[in-house]
Amino acid sequence: PMSKKYGCLLAFVIFLLFLSLACNLGQFAVLSGGVEAGAALSMPAKPLPKFRENLLEPAKDKATAKIVQIDLDGIISSFSSEGLFSEAMPSIESLKRQLAQAAADAEVKAIVLRINSPGGEVTASDVLYNAVKKTAAVKPVIVHMDSVAASGGYYVACGATKVVASETTLTGSIGVIMESINYSDLFGKVGLGMNTFTSGAFKDSLSGARPMREDEKAYIQNLVSQMYDRFLGIVSEARKQPKDLLKNTVADGRVVTAREALAAKLVDQIGYIEDARALARELGKAPGGAVVRYKQEHNFFDALGLAGAALSSGKPAAKVELNLAGSAALPRLQPGVPYYLSSTYAR
């Protein structure tokens, strides 16, 4: 009886797979036929699903107001390694969608953005900062710094209404890093060389196959300095501190403790995540509000949809990953990409 039960279940799963495959093959055939016949076929865009709410703290006194907690963990990068069942790095678009959903929900009175990140790419950090700042113009956004909120992580925090750091947080690291590997001496030892043809003198400035010229070093340093100046300006505006004062004190790339950050006015207070939620309730005028976290659910049919979409589009299917280890290794830095990242992680 037991084997018969599992046999029926297996048959049902196989039937679903074949049904999905047949439907998508049929759709692909219709689309292909339409293209060959020159027919214009437009498919309505499917709206993105809303994030589901997981309750973290229940409401009090039958309050209907909510506080949404959004988590930013890991390296901030546009090189997303997001899979169906795991996220090795935070998805910029996913975080932006969560902020937008919270901003549009009338029951959400404030947002707690928990940051546990050593930073990341310059552009990705700036995109997130802009999204946080726009959201904070609509509703209070309280950043809570976890273990580390440095460089790009601190950059993002500058868009918030208030910043709360844990007692043991490491933050700051206000600066820009850009690196490449030079292996020209190694080439000489093993008898290898590289022939490079460029359209201009600076096209291969970060090539590791040859030593950098002095004018190239000045050129790259100027790029880094411009990005640093923008970072400095954003911190100055957000924290209401003169740029010269910041530059001559905590904005020289150093990582600081939470207490040092408070003394330098980089954060507003020291506290735990519960303190950040309490501040969100206060600023959002929702004393009894529940605290929820957004989560996008995936199921077996999502996997079928991915495979079907690949068949109908003629493109390779998205990679499906199941993270059993619970955490991902830090990604390798991309050569020539500027980062708002603590030097501890720039390896």
Salt bridges, closest charged atoms under 4 A:
GLU53 OE2 - LYS66 NZ 2.68
GLU57 OE2 - ARG277 NH1 2.70
GLU57 OE1 - ARG281 NH2 2.73
ASP71 OD1 - ARG114 NE 3.09
ASP71 OD2 - ARG293 NE 2.81
ASP73 OD2 - ARG114 NH2 2.66
GLU93 OE2 - LYS96 NZ 3.61
ASP105 OD2 - LYS66 NZ 3.09
GLU107 OE1 - LYS66 NZ 3.42
ASP126 OD1 - ARG230 NH2 2.75
ASP146 OD2 - ARG114 NH1 2.82
GLU167 OE1 - ARG259 NH2 2.90
ASP204 OD1 - ARG210 NH2 3.00
GLU214 OE2 - LYS217 NZ 3.52
ASP215 OD1 - ARG213 NE 3.01
GLU216 OE2 - ARG210 NH2 2.53
GLU216 OE2 - ARG213 NH1 3.43
ASP229 OD1 - LYS243 NZ 3.15
GLU237 OE2 - LYS133 NZ 3.52
ASP252 OD2 - ARG254 NH2 2.78
ASP268 OD1 - ARG239 NH2 2.95
ASP302 OD2 - HIS298 ND1 3.63
GLU321 OE2 - LYS319 NZ 2.89
